[in-house]
Amino acid sequence: MHDVIIIGAGPAGLTAGLYTGRARLATLMLEKMVTGGRILMSETIENYPGFPAGVSTQELMRRMEEQVKELQVEIKSEEVLEIDCAQKSVKTEEGAYKAKAIIIAAGSRPRKLGVPGEEQLTGRGLSYCATCDGPLYKGKNVVVVGGGNAVAEEAIYLTRFAARVDIVHRRDELRASAILQEQLKANKKINFILSHVVTQISGSKKVESIKIKDLRSQEERDLACDGVFIYIGYDPETDFLKNKLHLDDSGFIITGEDMAASEEGIFACGDCRKKSLRQVITACGDGAIAAESAYKYISKGTTYGAKRT
């Protein structure tokens, strides 16, 4: 029996573990990937407080992991298959665990375009991680799909290697922050293809071109490229929670400001919960609140989980 089980070891889960560890709650953290989560798919983070020049995501997550381990928080590499909210139990392929409270910090996964060629060419010129695969495109032409901050950051990173980076976005302007857009426009390797969508990704053994559609004229044309990087948003890692908790239409967990989910003693934090801003700093804030709520639930008998809808 643990006091708290935390599902996920990204920024939200690690922060929750920091706070439960400091509260001397016996804590087990379960992570199906690697400690640090999907933030490690980006090379650096420039908007985390305290690091004016930015900080390596690997370094930041390493420090967070070291901090929680010093507090005797146990981290196991196991994927959660299902939970029993009433019993506060968690099932993985390796076994089952019980706790007095559960904090879900499962994060999210990259959303796919859903166009012909995407599945077949994933890993063969099509990627969702510029940091992972960018060095493979030295002197080549690549396409980045999307318009948010992740697109801007990864497009700038790709210019270290690629000869040309085309940004394809369905709207007539990007959604990235102003400072990132300034950096994009100042980079001569970056070209904007706005008001267009990708309708197909083509290639025999690897990516050779994409088909793009002009949303104003409805005309389609082929664009030759050596690689495609997709950043069109994320879907929550909540498949194991269906019919267990109240989720919104996209599968994000519905919580209150106290991070309490719809069942008593179950809390959620970070990118897997319904919220307006998904950033490392907000994930950490969520994690701290979820841990504090779990502590009050366990030690003070505070009731959480009012069947939220």
C-alpha positions in Angstrom: 0.0 0.0 0.0 1.3 3.4 -1.0 0.0 6.7 0.0 0.0 8.1 -3.5 0.5 6.6 -7.0 1.4 9.1 -9.7 0.8 8.1 -13.3 3.4 9.8 -15.5 6.8 11.2 -14.9 6.8 14.4 -17.0 7.0 17.9 -15.5 3.6 17.6 -13.8 4.2 14.2 -12.4 7.7 15.0 -11.2 6.5 18.2 -9.5 3.7 16.3 -7.8 6.2 13.8 -6.6 8.4 16.6 -5.3 5.5 17.8 -3.1 4.2 14.4 -2.0 7.8 13.4 -1.2 8.3 16.6 0.9 5.0 15.8 2.7 6.5 12.4 3.6 3.9 10.5 1.6 5.0 7.1 0.4 4.9 7.7 -3.4 5.1 5.4 -6.4 5.5 7.0 -9.8 4.8 5.0 -13.0 6.0 6.1 -16.4 5.6 4.1 -19.6 8.3 6.0 -21.6 11.3 7.7 -20.0 11.4 10.0 -17.0 10.8 13.5 -18.3 8.1 12.7 -20.7 7.5 14.2 -24.2 9.1 17.5 -23.3 12.3 15.7 -24.1 11.3 15.7 -27.8 12.3 19.4 -27.7 15.9 20.4 -27.3 15.5 23.5 -25.2 12.8 25.4 -23.3 13.2 29.2 -23.4 10.2 30.3 -21.3 10.8 28.5 -18.0 11.5 31.0 -15.3 15.0 31.4 -14.0 16.8 30.6 -17.3 17.2 33.8 -19.3 19.1 32.0 -22.2 16.9 28.9 -22.0 17.7 25.5 -20.6 18.2 22.1 -22.0 15.1 20.0 -21.5 17.3 17.0 -20.7 19.1 19.0 -18.0 15.9 20.4 -16.5 14.2 17.0 -16.3 17.4 15.3 -15.0 17.4 17.9 -12.1 13.7 17.3 -11.4 14.2 13.5 -11.3 17.2 13.8 -9.0 15.2 16.1 -6.7 12.3 13.6 -6.3 14.6 10.6 -5.9 16.4 12.4 -3.0 13.0 12.3 -1.3 12.7 8.5 -1.7 10.0 8.7 -4.4 10.1 5.4 -6.3 10.0 5.6 -10.1 9.1 2.5 -12.1 9.1 2.1 -15.9 5.6 0.5 -16.3 2.6 1.4 -18.5 -0.7 1.7 -16.7 -3.4 -0.4 -18.3 -6.4 0.5 -16.1 -7.3 2.0 -12.8 -10.1 1.1 -10.2 -11.2 4.5 -8.8 -13.2 3.0 -5.9 -10.3 0.7 -4.8 -7.6 3.2 -5.7 -5.8 0.5 -7.5 -3.6 0.6 -10.7 -3.0 -2.3 -13.0 0.1 -2.6 -15.2 1.5 -5.6 -17.2 3.9 -6.2 -14.4 1.3 -6.2 -11.6 -1.1 -4.2 -9.5 -0.6 -1.5 -7.0 -2.9 0.2 -4.4 -2.8 3.6 -2.8 -4.8 6.0 -0.8 -4.9 8.5 -3.6 -4.0 8.6 -7.3 -2.6 11.5 -9.3 -2.9 11.2 -13.1 -0.1 13.1 -15.0 -0.2 11.0 -18.1 0.5 13.8 -20.6 -0.5 13.8 -24.2 0.8 12.5 -27.6 1.3 14.2 -31.0 -1.9 14.4 -33.1 -1.7 13.0 -36.6 -2.8 14.6 -39.8 -4.7 11.5 -41.0 -3.7 11.8 -44.6 -2.7 9.1 -47.1 1.0 8.2 -46.7 1.3 9.3 -43.1 1.3 5.8 -41.5 3.4 4.2 -44.2 6.1 6.9 -44.1 6.4 7.5 -40.4 10.0 6.9 -39.5 11.0 7.1 -43.2 11.1 10.8 -43.6 8.0 11.7 -41.5 8.6 12.6 -37.9 6.9 14.2 -34.9 10.2 15.2 -33.3 12.7 17.6 -34.9 15.1 17.1 -32.0 15.2 13.4 -32.6 15.5 13.4 -36.3 16.7 16.9 -37.4 20.4 16.0 -37.8 19.4 13.5 -40.5 18.5 16.3 -42.9 21.7 18.2 -43.3 21.6 20.2 -46.5 18.1 18.9 -47.4 14.6 20.4 -47.7 12.1 19.8 -45.0 8.5 20.8 -44.3 7.0 21.6 -40.9 3.2 21.4 -40.5 1.4 23.6 -38.0 1.4 27.1 -36.6 2.0 27.2 -32.9 5.0 27.7 -30.7 6.2 24.1 -31.2 6.3 24.7 -34.9 8.3 27.9 -34.6 10.8 26.4 -32.1 11.3 23.2 -34.2 11.6 25.1 -37.5 14.3 27.3 -36.1 16.1 24.2 -34.7 15.9 22.5 -38.1 17.6 25.4 -39.8 20.8 24.2 -38.1 20.8 21.3 -40.6 18.4 21.8 -43.4 19.0 23.9 -46.5 15.3 25.1 -46.5 12.4 24.8 -44.1 8.9 25.3 -45.4 6.2 26.0 -42.8 2.7 24.9 -44.0 -0.2 26.2 -41.9 -3.9 26.2 -42.6 -4.6 29.7 -41.4 -3.3 33.0 -42.9 -1.1 33.7 -39.9 0.8 31.7 -37.3 -0.3 31.3 -33.7 3.2 31.3 -32.3 4.3 34.0 -29.9 5.4 37.3 -31.3 9.0 36.8 -30.3 9.2 33.4 -32.1 7.5 34.8 -35.2 10.1 37.6 -35.3 12.9 34.9 -35.2 11.2 33.0 -37.9 10.9 36.0 -40.2 14.5 36.9 -39.6 15.7 33.4 -40.7 16.4 33.3 -44.4 16.1 29.5 -44.5 12.5 29.6 -43.5 9.6 29.9 -46.1 5.9 30.4 -45.2 3.1 28.6 -47.0 0.0 29.9 -45.3 -3.7 29.1 -45.9 -2.7 25.7 -47.1 -3.2 22.1 -45.8 -1.3 18.9 -46.5 -3.6 16.4 -48.3 -1.1 13.6 -49.0 2.5 12.5 -48.2 4.2 10.6 -51.0 7.3 8.5 -51.5 8.2 4.9 -52.5 10.7 4.0 -49.7 11.0 7.4 -48.0 9.3 10.9 -48.2 9.8 12.5 -51.6 7.0 15.1 -51.7 3.8 16.3 -50.2 0.6 17.4 -51.8 -0.7 20.8 -50.5 -4.1 22.4 -51.1 -4.6 26.2 -51.2 -7.7 26.9 -49.1 -8.5 30.1 -50.9 -8.3 28.8 -54.5 -8.8 25.1 -53.7 -6.0 24.3 -56.1 -3.6 21.4 -55.2 0.1 21.1 -56.0 3.0 18.9 -55.2 5.9 20.2 -53.1 9.2 18.2 -53.2 10.8 17.6 -49.8 13.1 15.2 -48.0 11.3 15.2 -44.7 8.1 16.2 -43.0 7.7 17.2 -39.3 4.1 17.4 -37.9 3.1 19.7 -35.0 -0.7 20.1 -35.1 -1.5 19.6 -31.5 -1.8 16.8 -29.0 -4.3 14.2 -27.8 -4.4 13.2 -24.1 -3.0 9.8 -23.0 -6.3 8.9 -21.3 -7.4 5.8 -23.2 -7.1 3.8 -20.0 -9.6 6.1 -18.3 -12.6 5.6 -20.5 -15.8 5.1 -18.4 -13.7 5.7 -15.3 -13.7 9.5 -15.0 -15.5 12.4 -16.6 -13.6 13.4 -19.8 -14.4 16.2 -22.3 -15.1 15.4 -25.9 -11.4 15.3 -26.7 -10.6 12.9 -23.9 -9.0 15.4 -21.5 -9.8 14.9 -17.8 -12.2 17.4 -16.3 -11.0 18.8 -12.9 -11.6 21.7 -10.6 -9.0 24.2 -9.6 -8.0 21.8 -6.8 -7.1 19.2 -9.6 -9.7 16.8 -8.2 -11.3 14.6 -10.9 -14.8 13.2 -10.9 -14.1 10.4 -8.4 -13.0 10.9 -4.8 -9.3 10.6 -4.2 -8.4 10.8 -7.9 -6.5 13.9 -9.1 -5.2 15.0 -12.5 -2.5 17.5 -13.6 -0.6 18.6 -16.6 -1.3 18.1 -20.3 -3.9 15.3 -19.8 -6.4 17.5 -18.1 -8.8 20.1 -19.6 -7.1 23.5 -19.5 -6.4 26.6 -21.5 -2.6 26.6 -21.6 -0.3 23.6 -21.9 3.2 24.6 -21.0 5.9 23.1 -18.7 5.3 25.9 -16.2 1.6 25.3 -16.0 2.1 21.5 -15.7 4.4 22.1 -12.7 1.8 24.4 -11.1 -0.9 21.7 -11.7 1.4 19.1 -10.1 2.0 21.1 -7.0 -1.8 21.7 -6.5 -2.6 18.0 -7.2 -0.1 16.9 -4.6 -1.4 19.4 -2.0 -4.9 18.2 -2.6 -3.9 14.6 -2.3 -2.1 15.3 1.0 -5.2 17.0 2.4 -7.4 14.1 1.2 -5.2 11.5 2.9 -4.2 13.2 6.1 -7.0 15.6 6.9 -10.0 13.7 5.5 -10.8 16.5 3.1 -13.4 15.3 0.6 -12.6 15.7 -3.1 -14.4 14.4 -6.2 -17.9 15.8 -6.4 -18.9 13.9 -9.6 -17.8 16.8 -11.8 -19.3 16.8 -15.3 
